[in-house]
Amino acid sequence: MKKIGFIDYYLDEWHANNYPKWIRENAAAAKRNCDVTYAWAEIDQPSGLDTDSWCRKNQVQKLSSIEELVEKSDYIVVLSPDHPEHHERLTHLPLISGKPVYIDKTFSSNLNSGIRMFDLADKHGTPLFSSSALRFAKELSDYPNSEVNRETLEYIATTGPGTYDNYSVHQYEIIVSQMGLGAKRIKSLSTSNSSLLVIEYDDGRQASFSQMQHADFQVNLQLKNGEGRYIPACSDMFTRLINSMLDFFETGIPPVPKEETLEIMSLIDAGKKAMKNRDTWIIL
C-alpha cells in the first residue's frame, strides 16, 4: 500500500476535509493501491477542529513532524490552499525528498518564491505538480485535439467569484491552460467591487479576466476563424484533479508543465500591480 501524507497549515479546511474521501473513492474505482495515511499540521484550526480530531474523523494517523511525514510517506500533498505564503517553508523538506509532491493552489506566494521551489525540486530530482482544479473542468477537457486549441484561439474571456488573492489563480489557470505561454502585458480596468484585467500576448492574442463575488466560473472562447464557444459552467473538476494527482504519483510525470505554473504566478503578481495602477500596462 502506497502511503499519502498531508501537510497543512491547519487541517480543518475545505480541501483537506474532502480530499481523503475523493482519493479513496478514486483509488477504489481505479484499483489503485494507495491511501491517505498520514497528516501533519503546523497549527490547529483557530475556529474549528484541532489536528487530533481531524485525524480521528478522517482515519488518518497524526505525525509529530514534517520530517517524520516525509520519511514515512510515498507521496506528499501540501495543502494550505488559502495560505500560500507558507508553501515555500512547508515544502522545503518534501522538495528535497525525491518523492512526488503535489502543492495545492495557489502554488506560491509570488513568482520568485515559485521559481525557488521548482529549482529546489529540480536540484533534488523531486517530481512536482501544482494546479487549480479549474484546469481539469470537464467542459475544458472536451476540447483538446479538436477545432479549439492554442493555435486556433484568438481570445478567451473568463469570469469567476471570490477575492483576487485567493481565487485569481482559478481564472488564470483556465487562461493559461487554453492559451499556453506568451502573455506579454496586463492592464486593469477594475472598479472598487470588481476586477477586470486584460492580457495581451506576443502574437496579438488577448484574454480578459472578470471577477465579481456573485459570478460563476464561465468561459467564452473566440476562434480566429470567427466562430466561438461558450462554457456556461465548469463541472467535475475535482474528480479529474484527483485522478490526475494520483496518476502523477504513480508515474512521477507532472500533468502541468512548470513553465505554465510559473506563468500563472507571473500573471497573479503583475495583476496585483496593475490593479494599483489603473489603465496602465504592466509588463510580465
HELIX and SHEET records of a PDB file:
HELIX    1   1 TRP A   14  ALA A   30  1                                  17    
HELIX    2   2 THR A   51  ASN A   58  1                                   8    
HELIX    3   3 ILE A   66  LYS A   72  1                                   7    
HELIX    4   4 PRO A   84  HIS A   86  5                                   3    
HELIX    5   5 HIS A   87  LEU A   90  1                                   4    
HELIX    6   6 HIS A   92  LEU A   95  1                                   4    
HELIX    7   7 LEU A  111  LYS A  123  1                                  13    
HELIX    8   8 ALA A  133  PHE A  136  5                                   4    
HELIX    9   9 LYS A  138  SER A  141  1                                   4    
HELIX   10  10 TYR A  164  MET A  179  1                                  16    
HELIX   11  11 MET A  237  THR A  251  1                                  15    
HELIX   12  12 LYS A  258  MET A  275  1                                  18    
SHEET    1   A 6 GLN A  61  LYS A  62  0                                        
SHEET    2   A 6 CYS A  34  ALA A  41  1                                        
SHEET    3   A 6 LYS A   2  ASP A   8  1                                        
SHEET    4   A 6 TYR A  75  VAL A  78  1                                        
SHEET    5   A 6 VAL A 101  ASP A 104  1                                        
SHEET    6   A 6 LEU A 128  SER A 131  1                                        
SHEET    1   B 7 GLY A 228  ILE A 231  0                                        
SHEET    2   B 7 GLN A 218  LEU A 223 -1                                        
SHEET    3   B 7 LEU A 153  GLY A 160 -1                                        
SHEET    4   B 7 GLN A 206  GLN A 211  1                                        
SHEET    5   B 7 SER A 195  TYR A 201 -1                                        
SHEET    6   B 7 ALA A 183  SER A 188 -1                                        
SHEET    7   B 7 ILE A 282  ILE A 283 -1                                        
END                                                                             
